[in-house]
Structure formats: structure tokens, C-alpha cells
Amino acid sequence: MGNVPVCNVCASTRRDQPYDVYISYHHGDESQHHKQSQLTVPAKESPSKLLKNRLREYDHMLTCFLDVDDLDDVTKVDDHVDRCNCMIVFCSGTYFNSKNCMGELRRAVERGKPLVALLDVNASAESPAQLVEAIKLHADGATLAKALFSQKAIGWDRTKRPLELSDATLGLVISRLPMRKHGV
């Protein structure tokens, strides 16, 4: 493939191998998306699955951790976070109020993982500023907010064409992933 940039780790089916991307989201937000879109949508088309599938379309070698696909023991979440190269966070008020979601984010920040903040601009009742305030309610919230929002959150507007991740939005997400060149 020459000097084509790709994400850090080659694909693997072994569960003990690193992941390029850990997709972190609140399950309730997925359900809320289905209600708001007024569609009966199979789980394979949920926002998190859609993101994973679009990333894999971009680079079939990309390894993405998604709990509904890859988590076989809930006590091992920290291990999966530790093995990822970066984390994409679907930001929402429910995410920042979830003990489990905040545990994933906190672990990623403690381990110095690059973070990509993704915000569904029409599904979220909260503005980005309100989300920053929600995260700051935690004892370590200022540190978490600084890490998560060190770059502007990427807005994802799915109201015009539900269940689609635009190429422009996908390009922004990909541009924030840690990259290397094949053969280097």
C-alpha cells in the first residue's frame, strides 16, 4: 500500500490484541435515537454500530471496540480501554451522568488516550456548553472536560438523512485518529 496512512494496529480476531478505536456511548442514547427518528431500526444500524461500520469501510484493517460486539465480561472494560489507541465518545447528558460511561472516559484520560468528542447536534437537548458543565459536576470533571474537549467536538447531524454518517463528518473523525504509514 505504499505510504497510505492507516490506523495503528492491523485487524485481529484475538480479543487480547489492541484496538485502534474504542467507541464509548450510553446505551440509552441509542434507544432515544430510535424513538426520535420514529423508525424501527435494527441494532446493526444504531449510531455506534453505524460509526464502527463506516470506519471499517474507510479502512478494513481498522480494529474498533464496541461493547455489544466485543465485550464478553463486563469486569474487563478497563482492560479494553487500556488496549485501545484512542477513544471516540458520543457526548450527551446521559453519558456524563452514567457511572459506567464516566468510568470508561476516566480510564482513557488516566491512560493518556487521545479522545474524539462526537455530538449528535439534533438528538441532544444539551448544547456543547451545557455538556461541558455537566461533566464538570464530577470531582475530576475539569480534568476530564479539558481532555475530552481539547479539540472542538465534532457535530453529527442525522436529522436530514437518518442513520447516515456523512463523508464530511467521517473525514473529521478519521482526521483525529492516531495514524501511521504502512510498513513504517
N, C-alpha and C positions, 0 to 999 in steps of 0.2 A: 504493500500500500504506500510505500514511499514515505513522504513527510506529512501525511494526512493526520491532523490532530484527532486523537480519540481519548476517551476517558481512561483512567489509570489502570484498571485491572481487567484482564481478559475474562470472558464469561466462564462460569464454572457451575456445575450442578452440585458440588460439595457444599454442605452447609457450614463448614468451618473455614471457608475461603472469604476473603474480604469482599465488600460490596463497593461499587463506585458511588452509589447513591442510596441513602436511607430516606424513604418517603414517610414523613410524620404528619398525621392528621387526626382529627377527632371523628370517631365513627358517627356521632350524632349529626355532624355537618354533612356527611354523605347522605343520610336519611333526609335531612332538611332540603338538600339539593333536589332530591327526587320529588318531594312534596311541592316545592316552589316551581319546578319545571312542569308539574302536572302530567308527568309521564310515568308509566310503569316501566322502569328501567332495570334490566338485569344487572347484577353486581359487577359483571365484567365491564360495564360502562360507567361505573362510579367515577367521580373526579380523580381519585387516587389511582385507580386502575387505568383510566384514560391517560394520565400522565406517564405512568410506567410504560404503557404500550407505545405512546408517542416517542418516548426516549429510546425505547428499543428499536423502533422504526428508524430513528436517526442513526443509531449505532447498534447493530445486532450483538456486538461484543460487550455492550454495557450491562453491568450487573446492578440490579435495583432490588433493594429490600423493601417488601411490602408485607406487613404483618399477616394479612389474610392469605397470602401465598407462601410465606416463608417462616412464620413463627409457629413452631411446634411445642414450645414450652414457654409460657408467659414469664417464668422466672429468669429466662435467658435474654430478656430485652436488652439489658446493659451490654451483654456480650456482642449483640448485633450492632448496637450503636458504636461500640469500641472498634468493630471491624469495618465500619464504613469510612469512605474517604470524604464524604460531605453529606449534609442533611438538607433536604427540601422540606420546609414547614408550611403547611396550609394554615395560615393565620386566621383565627376567629376568637371571639369572646369565649365560646365554649372550649376551645383548645386551651386558652390561658387559664380557664377555671378547672381544668381536668388535672387531677393529681398524676395520672399516668402520662399524659402528654407533656406536662411540665417536667416530669422525671426524665423523659427522653431528651427534651431540649436542654435541661440542666446537665445531663451526662455529656451531651455533644459539646456544650460550652466548656465544661471542665476538661474535656479531652482535646480542646482546641480545634474542633472540626469546623471547616468552612460551612456557613449556613446560607441558604437561599430562602428568603421570605416570599411566599406566594399568597396573594389575596384575591379571592373571588369578589370583585368590586360590587356586584349586584346582589349576591347571596348574603353578604354580610351586612347586618344592620349597623355595624360599627364602622366609623371612619378609621383610617390608619392612626390618627392621633389618639382616638379612643382606645385602640388596641394597645398602643404603647403605654397608655395609662393603666390599662387592665393588667398588663404584665408587670408593671412597676408596683402593683399591690403586693407582690411576693417579697419576702425578706431580701432575696437576692435579685429582685426584679430589675433594678437599674443595670446590673451587670448583664443579665440575660437580654434586656432590651437593646443595650449597646451592641452586643454581639449579633443579635438577630437582625437588627435594623442598621447595621454598619453601612449597608447599601440600601437604597430605596427598595421597598417591597415591589414585587412585580405584580401588576394588576392583571387579572384574568377575567374577562367579560364574556360570559357564556349565555347571555340573555338573547342575543340576536340569533345565534345558532347553537341551541343547547347541545351539550355533550361534545363540544368541539374545542380543541385547544388550537388556537390559531398558530400558523407558522411563525408569525412575529413574536408571539408570547413564548413559544417553544424555543425560538432562537435566543431570546433574552435569558431563559432558564439555562440553556446549554452554555451560553457565554460566561455564566458564573460558576460552572463546574470546573474543578481542578482538572487540567488537561496535560497530556504528554504526547509525544510523537511515537508512532510505531517504530520499533527497532532501536529506540534510544534508551 
